[in-house]
Structures are given as structure tokens and as C-alpha cells.
Amino acid sequence: MSRRGYRHDNAVAESFFQLLKRGRIGRQTYLTRDAATQDVFDYIEMF
């Protein structure tokens, strides 16, 4: 199951990052990189 190219290897991580992009990052415009980093960190801690 963990051979290269197996599509379910990263399913959990890809699902999480899709939710992060769609639910949090896609709706925001950040003025600084630090603000973006802090927002992503807060999202991950709440997740």
C-alpha cells in the first residue's frame, strides 16, 4: 500500500490541505507573511 504512485497514500493529508485552502486561505487576503502564518497555525490548532 505504500508503493510509489498509490493514490490513497496521501489521502488524509490531501483532504486536510484541501479543507485548509477552501475553508480558510481561499477567503483571506493577507498583508504580511507573518499574518498568513499565524492564521494557518491558528486553524491547525483548532482542527
PDB file with SEQRES, HELIX, SHEET and CRYST1 records, atoms N, CA, C and O in Angstrom:
SEQRES   1 A   47  MET SER ARG ARG GLY TYR ARG HIS ASP ASN ALA VAL ALA          
SEQRES   2 A   47  GLU SER PHE PHE GLN LEU LEU LYS ARG GLY ARG ILE GLY          
SEQRES   3 A   47  ARG GLN THR TYR LEU THR ARG ASP ALA ALA THR GLN ASP          
SEQRES   4 A   47  VAL PHE ASP TYR ILE GLU MET PHE                              
HELIX    1 AA1 ALA A   11  LEU A   20  1                                  10    
HELIX    2 AA2 LYS A   21  ILE A   25  3                                   5    
HELIX    3 AA3 ARG A   33  MET A   46  1                                  14    
CRYST1    1.000    1.000    1.000  90.00  90.00  90.00 P 1           1          
ATOM      1  N   MET A   1       0.796  -1.203   0.000  1.00  0.00           N  
ATOM      2  CA  MET A   1       0.000   0.000   0.000  1.00  0.00           C  
ATOM      3  C   MET A   1       0.838   1.266   0.000  1.00  0.00           C  
ATOM      4  O   MET A   1       0.304   2.335  -0.297  1.00  0.00           O  
ATOM      5  N   SER A   2       2.084   1.200   0.309  1.00  0.00           N  
ATOM      6  CA  SER A   2       2.855   2.430   0.363  1.00  0.00           C  
ATOM      7  C   SER A   2       3.848   2.523  -0.789  1.00  0.00           C  
ATOM      8  O   SER A   2       4.876   3.191  -0.677  1.00  0.00           O  
ATOM      9  N   ARG A   3       3.545   1.867  -1.869  1.00  0.00           N  
ATOM     10  CA  ARG A   3       4.451   1.982  -3.006  1.00  0.00           C  
ATOM     11  C   ARG A   3       4.215   3.317  -3.726  1.00  0.00           C  
ATOM     12  O   ARG A   3       3.183   3.963  -3.544  1.00  0.00           O  
ATOM     13  N   ARG A   4       5.153   3.696  -4.512  1.00  0.00           N  
ATOM     14  CA  ARG A   4       5.089   4.975  -5.195  1.00  0.00           C  
ATOM     15  C   ARG A   4       3.933   4.995  -6.191  1.00  0.00           C  
ATOM     16  O   ARG A   4       3.725   4.042  -6.942  1.00  0.00           O  
ATOM     17  N   GLY A   5       3.187   6.095  -6.183  1.00  0.00           N  
ATOM     18  CA  GLY A   5       2.087   6.240  -7.110  1.00  0.00           C  
ATOM     19  C   GLY A   5       0.759   5.707  -6.608  1.00  0.00           C  
ATOM     20  O   GLY A   5      -0.251   5.819  -7.302  1.00  0.00           O  
ATOM     21  N   TYR A   6       0.739   5.137  -5.432  1.00  0.00           N  
ATOM     22  CA  TYR A   6      -0.516   4.622  -4.888  1.00  0.00           C  
ATOM     23  C   TYR A   6      -1.361   5.798  -4.442  1.00  0.00           C  
ATOM     24  O   TYR A   6      -0.921   6.586  -3.605  1.00  0.00           O  
ATOM     25  N   ARG A   7      -2.559   5.938  -4.977  1.00  0.00           N  
ATOM     26  CA  ARG A   7      -3.328   7.162  -4.804  1.00  0.00           C  
ATOM     27  C   ARG A   7      -3.886   7.378  -3.405  1.00  0.00           C  
ATOM     28  O   ARG A   7      -4.263   8.504  -3.081  1.00  0.00           O  
ATOM     29  N   HIS A   8      -3.955   6.366  -2.570  1.00  0.00           N  
ATOM     30  CA  HIS A   8      -4.511   6.539  -1.234  1.00  0.00           C  
ATOM     31  C   HIS A   8      -3.439   6.791  -0.173  1.00  0.00           C  
ATOM     32  O   HIS A   8      -3.760   6.891   1.011  1.00  0.00           O  
ATOM     33  N   ASP A   9      -2.196   6.892  -0.569  1.00  0.00           N  
ATOM     34  CA  ASP A   9      -1.129   7.149   0.393  1.00  0.00           C  
ATOM     35  C   ASP A   9      -1.323   8.467   1.125  1.00  0.00           C  
ATOM     36  O   ASP A   9      -1.193   8.528   2.348  1.00  0.00           O  
ATOM     37  N   ASN A  10      -1.630   9.511   0.387  1.00  0.00           N  
ATOM     38  CA  ASN A  10      -1.709  10.852   0.963  1.00  0.00           C  
ATOM     39  C   ASN A  10      -3.142  11.328   1.117  1.00  0.00           C  
ATOM     40  O   ASN A  10      -3.374  12.532   1.228  1.00  0.00           O  
ATOM     41  N   ALA A  11      -4.092  10.438   1.128  1.00  0.00           N  
ATOM     42  CA  ALA A  11      -5.494  10.836   1.128  1.00  0.00           C  
ATOM     43  C   ALA A  11      -5.843  11.715   2.323  1.00  0.00           C  
ATOM     44  O   ALA A  11      -6.567  12.699   2.169  1.00  0.00           O  
ATOM     45  N   VAL A  12      -5.353  11.387   3.487  1.00  0.00           N  
ATOM     46  CA  VAL A  12      -5.680  12.171   4.683  1.00  0.00           C  
ATOM     47  C   VAL A  12      -5.050  13.552   4.603  1.00  0.00           C  
ATOM     48  O   VAL A  12      -5.716  14.555   4.862  1.00  0.00           O  
ATOM     49  N   ALA A  13      -3.788  13.612   4.251  1.00  0.00           N  
ATOM     50  CA  ALA A  13      -3.099  14.901   4.164  1.00  0.00           C  
ATOM     51  C   ALA A  13      -3.699  15.764   3.060  1.00  0.00           C  
ATOM     52  O   ALA A  13      -3.894  16.964   3.255  1.00  0.00           O  
ATOM     53  N   GLU A  14      -3.993  15.176   1.916  1.00  0.00           N  
ATOM     54  CA  GLU A  14      -4.575  15.943   0.826  1.00  0.00           C  
ATOM     55  C   GLU A  14      -5.952  16.458   1.190  1.00  0.00           C  
ATOM     56  O   GLU A  14      -6.312  17.573   0.814  1.00  0.00           O  
ATOM     57  N   SER A  15      -6.719  15.682   1.903  1.00  0.00           N  
ATOM     58  CA  SER A  15      -8.033  16.118   2.350  1.00  0.00           C  
ATOM     59  C   SER A  15      -7.916  17.292   3.313  1.00  0.00           C  
ATOM     60  O   SER A  15      -8.667  18.262   3.209  1.00  0.00           O  
ATOM     61  N   PHE A  16      -6.976  17.206   4.249  1.00  0.00           N  
ATOM     62  CA  PHE A  16      -6.773  18.292   5.197  1.00  0.00           C  
ATOM     63  C   PHE A  16      -6.374  19.581   4.489  1.00  0.00           C  
ATOM     64  O   PHE A  16      -6.930  20.642   4.773  1.00  0.00           O  
ATOM     65  N   PHE A  17      -5.418  19.498   3.570  1.00  0.00           N  
ATOM     66  CA  PHE A  17      -4.955  20.699   2.884  1.00  0.00           C  
ATOM     67  C   PHE A  17      -6.026  21.271   1.963  1.00  0.00           C  
ATOM     68  O   PHE A  17      -6.077  22.484   1.762  1.00  0.00           O  
ATOM     69  N   GLN A  18      -6.875  20.428   1.406  1.00  0.00           N  
ATOM     70  CA  GLN A  18      -7.991  20.921   0.608  1.00  0.00           C  
ATOM     71  C   GLN A  18      -8.952  21.711   1.487  1.00  0.00           C  
ATOM     72  O   GLN A  18      -9.413  22.783   1.095  1.00  0.00           O  
ATOM     73  N   LEU A  19      -9.254  21.192   2.668  1.00  0.00           N  
ATOM     74  CA  LEU A  19     -10.115  21.917   3.594  1.00  0.00           C  
ATOM     75  C   LEU A  19      -9.477  23.235   4.039  1.00  0.00           C  
ATOM     76  O   LEU A  19     -10.157  24.254   4.154  1.00  0.00           O  
ATOM     77  N   LEU A  20      -8.194  23.204   4.282  1.00  0.00           N  
ATOM     78  CA  LEU A  20      -7.480  24.416   4.681  1.00  0.00           C  
ATOM     79  C   LEU A  20      -7.563  25.472   3.589  1.00  0.00           C  
ATOM     80  O   LEU A  20      -7.858  26.634   3.869  1.00  0.00           O  
ATOM     81  N   LYS A  21      -7.307  25.083   2.363  1.00  0.00           N  
ATOM     82  CA  LYS A  21      -7.334  26.035   1.256  1.00  0.00           C  
ATOM     83  C   LYS A  21      -8.736  26.552   0.983  1.00  0.00           C  
ATOM     84  O   LYS A  21      -8.936  27.751   0.789  1.00  0.00           O  
ATOM     85  N   ARG A  22      -9.698  25.654   0.970  1.00  0.00           N  
ATOM     86  CA  ARG A  22     -11.062  26.048   0.639  1.00  0.00           C  
ATOM     87  C   ARG A  22     -11.731  26.806   1.779  1.00  0.00           C  
ATOM     88  O   ARG A  22     -12.465  27.765   1.543  1.00  0.00           O  
ATOM     89  N   GLY A  23     -11.485  26.387   2.992  1.00  0.00           N  
ATOM     90  CA  GLY A  23     -12.189  26.960   4.123  1.00  0.00           C  
ATOM     91  C   GLY A  23     -11.526  28.154   4.762  1.00  0.00           C  
ATOM     92  O   GLY A  23     -12.206  28.938   5.425  1.00  0.00           O  
ATOM     93  N   ARG A  24     -10.243  28.327   4.596  1.00  0.00           N  
ATOM     94  CA  ARG A  24      -9.557  29.383   5.328  1.00  0.00           C  
ATOM     95  C   ARG A  24      -8.757  30.303   4.421  1.00  0.00           C  
ATOM     96  O   ARG A  24      -8.973  31.515   4.415  1.00  0.00           O  
ATOM     97  N   ILE A  25      -7.851  29.744   3.667  1.00  0.00           N  
ATOM     98  CA  ILE A  25      -6.926  30.570   2.900  1.00  0.00           C  
ATOM     99  C   ILE A  25      -7.593  31.207   1.685  1.00  0.00           C  
ATOM    100  O   ILE A  25      -7.278  32.342   1.327  1.00  0.00           O  
ATOM    101  N   GLY A  26      -8.498  30.495   1.061  1.00  0.00           N  
ATOM    102  CA  GLY A  26      -9.130  30.989  -0.158  1.00  0.00           C  
ATOM    103  C   GLY A  26      -9.936  32.249   0.028  1.00  0.00           C  
ATOM    104  O   GLY A  26     -10.126  33.006  -0.923  1.00  0.00           O  
ATOM    105  N   ARG A  27     -10.414  32.493   1.237  1.00  0.00           N  
ATOM    106  CA  ARG A  27     -11.250  33.663   1.504  1.00  0.00           C  
ATOM    107  C   ARG A  27     -10.485  34.837   2.093  1.00  0.00           C  
ATOM    108  O   ARG A  27     -11.079  35.885   2.346  1.00  0.00           O  
ATOM    109  N   GLN A  28      -9.208  34.696   2.315  1.00  0.00           N  
ATOM    110  CA  GLN A  28      -8.423  35.715   3.008  1.00  0.00           C  
ATOM    111  C   GLN A  28      -7.441  36.395   2.069  1.00  0.00           C  
ATOM    112  O   GLN A  28      -6.947  35.799   1.112  1.00  0.00           O  
ATOM    113  N   THR A  29      -7.171  37.656   2.369  1.00  0.00           N  
ATOM    114  CA  THR A  29      -6.070  38.387   1.753  1.00  0.00           C  
ATOM    115  C   THR A  29      -5.183  38.838   2.893  1.00  0.00           C  
ATOM    116  O   THR A  29      -5.609  39.611   3.752  1.00  0.00           O  
ATOM    117  N   TYR A  30      -3.965  38.363   2.905  1.00  0.00           N  
ATOM    118  CA  TYR A  30      -3.048  38.648   4.000  1.00  0.00           C  
ATOM    119  C   TYR A  30      -2.113  39.790   3.617  1.00  0.00           C  
ATOM    120  O   TYR A  30      -1.612  39.852   2.495  1.00  0.00           O  
ATOM    121  N   LEU A  31      -1.891  40.685   4.563  1.00  0.00           N  
ATOM    122  CA  LEU A  31      -0.996  41.809   4.314  1.00  0.00           C  
ATOM    123  C   LEU A  31       0.462  41.410   4.446  1.00  0.00           C  
ATOM    124  O   LEU A  31       1.322  41.938   3.740  1.00  0.00           O  
ATOM    125  N   THR A  32       0.743  40.478   5.350  1.00  0.00           N  
ATOM    126  CA  THR A  32       2.121  40.041   5.553  1.00  0.00           C  
ATOM    127  C   THR A  32       2.172  38.518   5.614  1.00  0.00           C  
ATOM    128  O   THR A  32       1.161  37.850   5.828  1.00  0.00           O  
ATOM    129  N   ARG A  33       3.351  38.003   5.424  1.00  0.00           N  
ATOM    130  CA  ARG A  33       3.556  36.561   5.524  1.00  0.00           C  
ATOM    131  C   ARG A  33       3.344  36.087   6.961  1.00  0.00           C  
ATOM    132  O   ARG A  33       2.832  34.992   7.190  1.00  0.00           O  
ATOM    133  N   ASP A  34       3.738  36.913   7.919  1.00  0.00           N  
ATOM    134  CA  ASP A  34       3.544  36.551   9.332  1.00  0.00           C  
ATOM    135  C   ASP A  34       2.066  36.416   9.673  1.00  0.00           C  
ATOM    136  O   ASP A  34       1.686  35.524  10.432  1.00  0.00           O  
ATOM    137  N   ALA A  35       1.238  37.284   9.125  1.00  0.00           N  
ATOM    138  CA  ALA A  35      -0.206  37.199   9.367  1.00  0.00           C  
ATOM    139  C   ALA A  35      -0.764  35.899   8.780  1.00  0.00           C  
ATOM    140  O   ALA A  35      -1.605  35.249   9.401  1.00  0.00           O  
ATOM    141  N   ALA A  36      -0.301  35.526   7.601  1.00  0.00           N  
ATOM    142  CA  ALA A  36      -0.754  34.278   6.984  1.00  0.00           C  
ATOM    143  C   ALA A  36      -0.296  33.077   7.797  1.00  0.00           C  
ATOM    144  O   ALA A  36      -1.060  32.136   8.016  1.00  0.00           O  
ATOM    145  N   THR A  37       0.949  33.113   8.241  1.00  0.00           N  
ATOM    146  CA  THR A  37       1.486  32.014   9.047  1.00  0.00           C  
ATOM    147  C   THR A  37       0.707  31.852  10.339  1.00  0.00           C  
ATOM    148  O   THR A  37       0.385  30.732  10.736  1.00  0.00           O  
ATOM    149  N   GLN A  38       0.408  32.947  10.989  1.00  0.00           N  
ATOM    150  CA  GLN A  38      -0.338  32.899  12.245  1.00  0.00           C  
ATOM    151  C   GLN A  38      -1.755  32.381  12.033  1.00  0.00           C  
ATOM    152  O   GLN A  38      -2.264  31.618  12.854  1.00  0.00           O  
ATOM    153  N   ASP A  39      -2.391  32.785  10.947  1.00  0.00           N  
ATOM    154  CA  ASP A  39      -3.747  32.332  10.662  1.00  0.00           C  
ATOM    155  C   ASP A  39      -3.775  30.833  10.387  1.00  0.00           C  
ATOM    156  O   ASP A  39      -4.660  30.132  10.878  1.00  0.00           O  
ATOM    157  N   VAL A  40      -2.821  30.336   9.611  1.00  0.00           N  
ATOM    158  CA  VAL A  40      -2.747  28.902   9.329  1.00  0.00           C  
ATOM    159  C   VAL A  40      -2.460  28.128  10.614  1.00  0.00           C  
ATOM    160  O   VAL A  40      -3.052  27.074  10.845  1.00  0.00           O  
ATOM    161  N   PHE A  41      -1.568  28.633  11.438  1.00  0.00           N  
ATOM    162  CA  PHE A  41      -1.257  27.997  12.710  1.00  0.00           C  
ATOM    163  C   PHE A  41      -2.509  27.918  13.586  1.00  0.00           C  
ATOM    164  O   PHE A  41      -2.790  26.870  14.167  1.00  0.00           O  
ATOM    165  N   ASP A  42      -3.253  29.001  13.685  1.00  0.00           N  
ATOM    166  CA  ASP A  42      -4.494  29.003  14.468  1.00  0.00           C  
ATOM    167  C   ASP A  42      -5.498  27.985  13.930  1.00  0.00           C  
ATOM    168  O   ASP A  42      -6.162  27.297  14.705  1.00  0.00           O  
ATOM    169  N   TYR A  43      -5.607  27.891  12.620  1.00  0.00           N  
ATOM    170  CA  TYR A  43      -6.526  26.940  12.016  1.00  0.00           C  
ATOM    171  C   TYR A  43      -6.130  25.500  12.357  1.00  0.00           C  
ATOM    172  O   TYR A  43      -6.978  24.675  12.699  1.00  0.00           O  
ATOM    173  N   ILE A  44      -4.837  25.216  12.258  1.00  0.00           N  
ATOM    174  CA  ILE A  44      -4.361  23.867  12.547  1.00  0.00           C  
ATOM    175  C   ILE A  44      -4.578  23.527  14.017  1.00  0.00           C  
ATOM    176  O   ILE A  44      -4.963  22.403  14.338  1.00  0.00           O  
ATOM    177  N   GLU A  45      -4.339  24.467  14.898  1.00  0.00           N  
ATOM    178  CA  GLU A  45      -4.532  24.208  16.331  1.00  0.00           C  
ATOM    179  C   GLU A  45      -6.003  23.961  16.643  1.00  0.00           C  
ATOM    180  O   GLU A  45      -6.311  23.149  17.515  1.00  0.00           O  
ATOM    181  N   MET A  46      -6.911  24.635  15.960  1.00  0.00           N  
ATOM    182  CA  MET A  46      -8.349  24.440  16.190  1.00  0.00           C  
ATOM    183  C   MET A  46      -8.819  23.148  15.555  1.00  0.00           C  
ATOM    184  O   MET A  46      -9.780  22.547  16.037  1.00  0.00           O  
ATOM    185  N   PHE A  47      -8.170  22.697  14.480  1.00  0.00           N  
ATOM    186  CA  PHE A  47      -8.562  21.497  13.770  1.00  0.00           C  
ATOM    187  C   PHE A  47      -8.342  20.298  14.646  1.00  0.00           C  
ATOM    188  O   PHE A  47      -8.613  19.171  14.230  1.00  0.00           O  
TER     189      PHE A  47                                                      
END                                                                             
